């Protein structure tokens, strides 16, 4: 079902008394005449990190303007009313990682930030009863340790005991590495070899944080190494024996990443998602009143209250570079705005490869930038429903009553880690998962401001959906390209007169076969799939026919596009799965907003649809984020800084890249 004008009209009739709630407590200018010709600093993009940058710079006395391409601020931390009366956190949807010091420094509660803490945190319903007694229907986890033990003991008494130790291990590692989140990355070879004495002194706080990040206990050092390098499945298999506990925990290791729980290094993403803190509670997550756009709004309120200017509908087309210095920006309408510093909240690809004049960066830097992975498995589906989902595993007690599990992240298709891995394999083959991993949240279960009375906002974070689908066509160019991968060569010196040698280079032949062994019969069977034939009756004198039987050439190629039909087909697949857990869900849907990876890229400017501004793999973290030569928020062009999630420490609504980039720029602007 897609949103139509008739639906909107009918919805207004259905809820005539519902008062539309404005996302913004104040408006921002999109009038060109309000723009000055020069500022101390220009921030490109009004995502939450860009707004944090602007707030810190403006509070320090700099004259700052923020230029936003869209009609609304927030980037991916945004609230939009796509279906009338329903306010969607259209991209990011829960809060935890925003650093407490940033909340304090920018007085975000004073400027309107209100958070509803969630408890419980996680709910995994089962299609079929299971557990030790064969009657368990769900797994519910939260802040109550005793209740967690009781819930897990349904599936394994050993796991119930180990879970407490597992959580304590994660808490110790998070406490050890937490200082790294609030400090600039230190590239030790540079500090030791080429930095001046003054530069070395300036690195002392970051060096201290780096030293503090080493876990103090020997076992924790081993666990930390595993989290950074090992597959999540290996880590969880060592701690636990039962599903769905392992699958539920494994979801955190793959969120937003085109990886499987079986991918080496996936454990770090798991750690990244337990680093948060809200209201002084470590690891707590919550819903923001008014949606995630209220986070961005509060930051913008702080920035503008101190004198910053924020302009929407003001896209930047290029960054002005003169004598290897950033001197301002050019808008799409040709307007030039000068500045002493330009700070970009865009992705590294957009910032350095799209906005900069060609040839501005050294070739080796540009080569490294082009190698950054922006793969994304994410399709976000925002749904307006007229009633709460009613799960078979835990039926609603009465219509409209919010139950504890409605407040949690609801994991669907997560009874077993192999289900997640199978979804990943589908995407690797170029198709969207036929049985996708689904995370459902219902923020209106706690926040009454985002939906009409009795109705709810249901946000679905799903994967795996590749950026490009396997629905392309074979054309002449593709046929010829493939044909060039195999050739039959004739040389009179290597065969008797009248005969020829035909060399066939083939693949894929595994070292070990699944059902049989490689023997003479198997070798000959495989060899018979390709033959070179010589027959004087079928070719001109001196020429020959060479027949090549090759594989694997799929009927459809992986170079297709997402269109409305495909989007809706995928959304229907997701809804069918939800229906199997909560019958009646499909009938409750009022409207939906489907955002595939290309949609996320187009709407929010996130390259490849990657929600982290680049993958959070080990090779793209700390001093390698976004690349080693640009890991300190600077670049070879003086006065140009990266302040988005493509910089350390990475993605999530954290605010740290924005704050750290502002602090680096302030030192240079003195």
Secondary structure, 3 states (H helix, E strand, C coil): CCCCHHHHHHHHHHCCCCCCCCCCCCCCECCHHHCCCEEEEEEECCEHHHHHHHHHHHHCCCCEEEECCCCCCECCCCEECCCCCCCEECCCCCECCCCHHHHHHCCCCCCCCCEEECCCCEEEEEEEEECCCCCEEEEEECCCHHHHHHHHHCCCHHHHHHHHHHHHHHHHHHHHHHHHHCCCCCCHHHHHHCCCHHHHHHCHHHHHHHHHCCCCCHHHHHHHHHHHHCCHHHHHHHHCCCCCHHHHHHHHHHCCCCCCCCCCCHHHHHHHCCCCEECCEECCCEEECCCCHHHHHHHHHHHHHCCCEEECCCCEEEEEEECCEEEEEEECCCCEEEEEEEEECCCHHHHHHHCCCCCCCCHHHHHHHHCCCCCCCEEEEEEEECCCCCCCCCCCCCCCCCCHHHHCEEEECCCCHHHHHHHHHHHHCCCCCCCCEEEEECHHHCCCCCCCCCCEEEEEEEECCCCCECCECCCHHHHHHHHCCCCCCCCCCCCCCCCCCCCCCCCCCCCCCCCCCCCHHHHHHHHCCCECCCCCCCCCCCCCCCECCCCCCCCCECCECCCHHHHHHHHHHHHHHHHHHCCCHHHHEEEEEEECHHHHHHHHCCHHHCCCCCCCCHHHCHHHCCCHHHCCCECCCECEEECCCCCCCCCCCCCHHHHHHHHHHHHHHC
